[in-house]
Amino acid sequence: MVKKLNLPMLILQGERDYQVLKKIDFMVGKTALKERSNVNFKLFPKLNHLFIKWKGKSTPEEYTIEGHVDEEVITTIVNFIKDSELQQNPQIHNIQQMDIPFYKIFFRKFHYKFKI
């Protein structure tokens, strides 16, 4: 399904995720989409499934502790959105010139269920 989408894609994963495995899930996706120049993959070494920084072995219990999405994840998403929109609309020179509310850009690009 993902292979058929002709949209820019950003696929992120926390390496401490024990639910979605780097060696299996992330690498299978990366291999399947390696020919696509508009697909970006990024691993975050110290982040769990929720993109929260944690130490030690990842366990279900850490998901019950309040935390915040790591700033690098947010920056990566924002930069991806900016770059994708600028590539699709070369007449736009910066994000402030876009006549599209941020939430519409975000949901237009990320509402798909990524299934390879």
N, C-alpha and C positions, 0 to 999 in steps of 0.2 A: 504494500500500500504506500509506504513512504517513498519508494523508488519512483512512483508515478507522480508525486507532487512536484510541481515545478516552482517551488517557493524556496526562498532562502531559509535555511534551518540552522538552529543552534542546539546542539545536544550536549548537555552538561551532566557531570556525574561526580559525586563525592567518592573518593577512593575508599573511605571508611564505611561505605554503604554495604551492609550485609544482605540486603534484599535484592538489589540490582548489582550484579557482580561485574567488575571491570573486565576480568579475563573472559567472561562469557558474553554478557549482554552488550556492554559498551564496545568491545572489540568486534563482535559480530556486526553491529551497526556500522562501525567505522569501516570495516572491510566491504560491506555491502554497498556503501555509499562513497567509496574512495574516488570514483570518477567524477563526482559532483563537485564543482568548484564553489557552489553556493551553499555548501553544508560545512559547518564548523563544529568541531568537537573540542571539548575542554574538560580536563580532569582537575579536581581540586583535592590534593593529597590529604589534608587534615580534616576534611568535611564529611559528615555522615549523609544519610538519605535526605535529610531535611536541609542540607547545606549549612549546618551549624558546626562550628569548630569544636572538637572534642579530643580528648587524649585517651590512649589505651584502646583496648578491644571494644568494638562497637557492639552494643547490646540493646534489646528492646527497652530496657529501663531508662536509657538516656533520652528517649523520645518523650518521656513524661516530665523532663526537666525543662523549664522555660529557657529559651535561647533566641538568638537572632540570626537571620540569614547573613552569612558573611558578606562584608562589603565588596570583596572581589567578585562575587557572583552577581551582585546588583550592577556593578560597573561593567562587567562582561555583557550582561543582557542589554543595558542601555547602549553600549557601544555597538553591539550587533544591530539593534534597531536603527540607530543613526546610520550606520554603514549601509544597511539594506535599503533604507528609504532613499539615501543619497545615490546609490547605484541605480535604483529604479527611476529616479527623477533627477537627472544630472543638472537640470536648471536650478535646483535647490542647492544653495551653498552652505546652509547650516540648518540645524533642527528647528530653530525658531521661525524659519520661513515656511514651515510646513503648515498647511491649512487642515490638518487632521489631528483631532485630539489624541493624546498619548494612549489612552485606553483603547481606542479603536485600532491603532497600529498594533498594540500588544495583542489584543484578542484576535485580530485578523491573522496574525502570524503564528499564534501559539495555541489555538483552540483544537487543533487536530490531535487525535490519539495516534501516537507514532508506533506503528506496528509494521515490522519488516516482513 
